[in-house]
Amino acid sequence: MFMQASYSLALREVTRFLRQKNRVIGAMATPVLFWFLLGSGVGRSLVAPGFRERTDYLTYFFPGIVLLIILFTAIFSTVSVIEDRREGFLQGVLVAPDGRSAILFGKLIGGTMLAVFQAIVVVLLAPYSDYHPDARVLFYLLAIIAVLAVGLTALGFLIAWPMDSTQGFHALINLFFVPLWFLSGALFPPAGAAEWIRVLMRFNPLSYGHDALAGLLATRPGMPLPVDLSHDFSIVCATTLLLVMACALQVSRRS
């Protein structure tokens, strides 16, 4: 009963997303356009630390865009919590047995499915950034994308659950999500940043997600996997688990 309810709510999120064509276009086209324009604008102006030659910014920026796709999906999928509350749908589910847990896991599963689908579609553009992932790398990319999607959707849910205003939600999203992405290494390498920025990036869990994505995408066929992959993956998994537990605790409160 619980799994069926969660699956139904997750399917509702996917169906709602696919029926809103403008939302599909915005979620997919905006990050890709951002990547192409900013990457082309910076061009080969970036000098990566430890390298004498200039780095093509389209190549450097690509893992950050995959991360941004997941971030956008988390925002779009969890704002429906506020909309469902205003429409009365949420109250109807809450009175059902296991309604609170079903809402949480339904939203997490739905958001994760959407994020994984969109991110994988963008990963197919990797050859245009001089990345050529093979089947082995794609498997690990799928795993890290899925864990990141669960964690970011859980963070969005954590913010959206107590709120009743979509405007307030987006204001808090700009306060939390955008700095997290900026300080993940998506826009600039940490080695060239100020010391206090490097400290913030070191404590930002998204930095490890970005490092894992960048390391995997840079792995050519026949090359060994990145040395730090297990370290990055474990930090992302631990953070995701903590966020899901925080969501479960918040949903269980009868306020």
C-alpha positions as CSV (number, residue, x, y, z in Angstrom):
1,M,0.0,0.0,0.0
2,F,2.8,2.4,1.0
3,M,4.9,1.7,-2.1
4,Q,1.8,1.9,-4.4
5,A,0.9,5.3,-3.0
6,S,4.5,6.5,-3.3
7,Y,4.7,5.3,-6.9
8,S,1.4,6.9,-7.8
9,L,2.6,10.3,-6.4
10,A,5.9,10.0,-8.2
11,L,4.1,9.2,-11.5
12,R,1.9,12.2,-10.9
13,E,5.0,14.4,-10.7
14,V,6.4,13.0,-13.9
15,T,3.0,13.4,-15.7
16,R,2.6,16.9,-14.4
17,F,6.1,17.8,-15.7
18,L,5.6,16.3,-19.2
19,R,2.2,18.0,-19.6
20,Q,3.7,21.5,-19.0
21,K,5.7,22.0,-22.2
22,N,7.0,25.4,-21.1
23,R,8.4,23.8,-18.0
24,V,10.1,21.0,-20.0
25,I,11.7,23.6,-22.4
26,G,12.7,25.9,-19.5
27,A,14.3,23.1,-17.4
28,M,16.2,21.6,-20.3
29,A,17.0,24.6,-22.6
30,T,18.0,27.2,-19.9
31,P,21.1,25.4,-18.5
32,V,22.2,24.2,-22.0
33,L,21.9,27.7,-23.4
34,F,23.7,29.0,-20.3
35,W,26.5,26.5,-20.9
36,F,26.8,27.3,-24.6
37,L,26.8,31.1,-24.2
38,L,29.0,31.4,-21.2
39,G,31.3,28.7,-22.4
40,S,31.7,30.2,-25.8
41,G,32.1,33.7,-24.3
42,V,34.9,32.7,-21.9
43,G,36.4,30.4,-24.6
44,R,40.0,29.6,-23.9
45,S,40.5,32.4,-21.4
46,L,40.7,30.0,-18.4
47,V,44.1,28.8,-17.3
48,A,43.5,25.8,-15.0
49,P,45.9,25.5,-12.1
50,G,48.8,23.1,-12.8
51,F,48.5,23.5,-16.6
52,R,50.3,25.9,-18.8
53,E,47.8,25.7,-21.7
54,R,44.5,27.4,-21.6
55,T,41.4,25.3,-21.0
56,D,38.4,25.4,-23.2
57,Y,35.7,26.7,-20.9
58,L,33.0,24.7,-22.7
59,T,34.8,21.6,-21.5
60,Y,35.4,22.8,-18.0
61,F,31.9,24.1,-17.5
62,F,30.1,21.0,-18.8
63,P,30.0,19.0,-15.4
64,G,28.7,22.1,-13.7
65,I,25.8,22.3,-16.2
66,V,24.9,18.7,-15.5
67,L,24.8,19.6,-11.8
68,L,22.7,22.7,-12.6
69,I,20.2,20.5,-14.4
70,I,19.8,18.4,-11.3
71,L,19.5,21.6,-9.2
72,F,16.7,23.0,-11.5
73,T,14.8,19.8,-11.3
74,A,14.9,19.8,-7.5
75,I,13.5,23.3,-7.5
76,F,10.7,22.6,-10.0
77,S,9.7,19.3,-8.4
78,T,9.5,20.5,-4.8
79,V,7.6,23.7,-5.4
80,S,4.6,21.5,-6.1
81,V,4.4,20.7,-2.4
82,I,3.3,24.3,-1.8
83,E,0.9,24.2,-4.8
84,D,-0.6,20.9,-3.6
85,R,-1.2,22.4,-0.2
86,R,-3.0,25.4,-1.6
87,E,-5.2,23.2,-3.9
88,G,-6.2,20.9,-1.0
89,F,-4.6,17.8,-2.6
90,L,-1.9,17.6,0.2
91,Q,-4.5,17.6,2.9
92,G,-6.4,14.7,1.2
93,V,-3.2,12.6,1.1
94,L,-2.2,13.4,4.7
95,V,-5.4,11.7,6.1
96,A,-4.6,8.4,4.4
97,P,-2.6,5.7,6.1
98,D,1.1,6.3,5.6
99,G,0.1,9.5,3.8
100,R,3.0,11.6,5.2
101,S,5.7,9.0,4.3
102,A,4.1,8.4,0.9
103,I,4.2,12.1,0.1
104,L,7.9,12.3,1.0
105,F,9.0,9.3,-0.9
106,G,6.7,10.0,-3.8
107,K,8.2,13.5,-4.2
108,L,11.7,12.2,-3.8
109,I,11.2,9.4,-6.4
110,G,9.4,11.7,-8.8
111,G,12.1,14.4,-8.6
112,T,14.9,11.9,-8.9
113,M,13.4,10.3,-12.0
114,L,13.0,13.7,-13.7
115,A,16.5,14.8,-12.7
116,V,18.2,11.5,-13.9
117,F,16.3,11.6,-17.2
118,Q,17.2,15.3,-17.9
119,A,20.8,14.9,-16.8
120,I,21.4,11.8,-18.9
121,V,20.0,13.7,-22.0
122,V,22.5,16.5,-21.4
123,V,25.3,14.0,-20.9
124,L,24.7,12.8,-24.4
125,L,26.1,16.2,-25.5
126,A,29.4,15.4,-23.8
127,P,31.3,14.7,-27.1
128,Y,30.7,18.4,-27.9
129,S,32.8,19.2,-24.8
130,D,35.5,16.8,-25.7
131,Y,34.2,14.2,-23.2
132,H,33.8,10.6,-24.5
133,P,32.3,8.4,-21.7
134,D,32.1,4.7,-22.3
135,A,29.5,2.3,-20.8
136,R,31.4,1.9,-17.6
137,V,31.7,5.6,-17.0
138,L,28.0,6.1,-17.9
139,F,27.0,3.6,-15.2
140,Y,28.9,5.5,-12.5
141,L,27.6,8.8,-13.8
142,L,24.1,7.4,-13.5
143,A,24.8,6.4,-9.9
144,I,26.2,9.7,-8.8
145,I,23.5,11.7,-10.7
146,A,20.8,9.6,-8.9
147,V,22.3,10.2,-5.5
148,L,22.7,13.9,-6.1
149,A,19.1,14.1,-7.4
150,V,17.8,12.5,-4.2
151,G,19.8,14.8,-2.0
152,L,18.9,18.1,-3.8
153,T,15.2,17.1,-4.1
154,A,15.3,16.3,-0.3
155,L,16.8,19.8,0.4
156,G,14.1,21.4,-1.8
157,F,11.4,19.4,0.1
158,L,12.9,20.4,3.4
159,I,12.5,24.1,2.5
160,A,9.1,23.8,0.8
161,W,7.3,21.7,3.4
162,P,6.7,24.4,6.0
163,M,6.0,27.1,3.5
164,D,2.8,28.4,2.0
165,S,4.2,30.9,-0.5
166,T,5.9,30.1,-3.8
167,Q,7.5,33.6,-3.8
168,G,9.0,32.9,-0.4
169,F,10.2,29.5,-1.6
170,H,12.0,30.9,-4.6
171,A,13.6,33.6,-2.4
172,L,15.0,30.9,-0.1
173,I,16.0,28.8,-3.0
174,N,18.1,31.7,-4.3
175,L,19.6,32.0,-0.8
176,F,20.5,28.3,-0.5
177,F,20.8,26.6,-3.9
178,V,22.5,29.3,-6.0
179,P,25.5,29.8,-3.6
180,L,25.8,26.0,-3.2
181,W,26.2,25.7,-7.0
182,F,28.5,28.7,-7.3
183,L,30.7,27.2,-4.6
184,S,30.8,23.7,-6.0
185,G,33.6,24.4,-8.5
186,A,31.1,24.6,-11.4
187,L,32.1,28.1,-12.5
188,F,35.7,28.3,-11.4
189,P,38.4,26.0,-10.1
190,P,39.0,26.2,-6.3
191,A,42.8,26.4,-6.6
192,G,42.6,29.9,-8.1
193,A,40.1,31.3,-5.6
194,A,40.6,33.3,-2.4
195,E,41.4,31.3,0.7
196,W,38.0,31.9,2.4
197,I,36.2,30.8,-0.8
198,R,38.3,27.6,-0.9
199,V,37.3,26.9,2.7
200,L,33.6,27.3,1.9
201,M,34.1,25.0,-1.2
202,R,35.8,22.4,1.0
203,F,32.7,22.2,3.3
204,N,30.2,22.3,0.4
205,P,28.9,18.8,-0.3
206,L,28.1,19.8,-3.9
207,S,31.8,20.3,-4.5
208,Y,32.4,16.6,-4.1
209,G,29.5,15.9,-6.4
210,H,31.0,18.2,-9.0
211,D,34.4,16.6,-8.6
212,A,32.9,13.2,-9.1
213,L,31.1,14.3,-12.3
214,A,34.1,16.1,-13.7
215,G,36.5,13.2,-12.9
216,L,34.2,10.6,-14.5
217,L,33.5,12.7,-17.6
218,A,37.3,13.2,-18.0
219,T,37.9,9.4,-17.9
220,R,38.7,8.2,-21.4
221,P,37.9,4.6,-22.5
222,G,40.5,2.3,-21.0
223,M,41.6,4.7,-18.3
224,P,41.2,3.8,-14.6
225,L,38.5,5.5,-12.7
226,P,39.4,8.7,-10.7
227,V,41.3,7.9,-7.4
228,D,39.0,10.2,-5.3
229,L,35.8,8.8,-6.7
230,S,35.0,6.6,-3.7
231,H,35.8,9.5,-1.3
232,D,33.5,12.0,-3.3
233,F,30.8,9.4,-3.6
234,S,30.7,8.5,0.1
235,I,30.4,12.2,1.1
236,V,27.6,12.8,-1.4
237,C,25.8,9.6,-0.1
238,A,26.2,10.6,3.6
239,T,24.9,14.1,2.9
240,T,21.9,12.7,1.0
241,L,21.1,10.3,3.8
242,L,21.1,13.1,6.3
243,L,18.8,15.2,4.2
244,V,16.3,12.4,3.7
245,M,16.3,11.7,7.4
246,A,15.7,15.4,8.1
247,C,12.8,15.3,5.7
248,A,11.3,12.2,7.4
249,L,11.6,13.9,10.8
250,Q,10.0,17.1,9.5
251,V,7.1,15.3,7.9
252,S,6.5,13.2,11.0
253,R,5.7,16.2,13.0
254,R,1.9,16.7,13.5
255,S,1.9,20.5,13.3
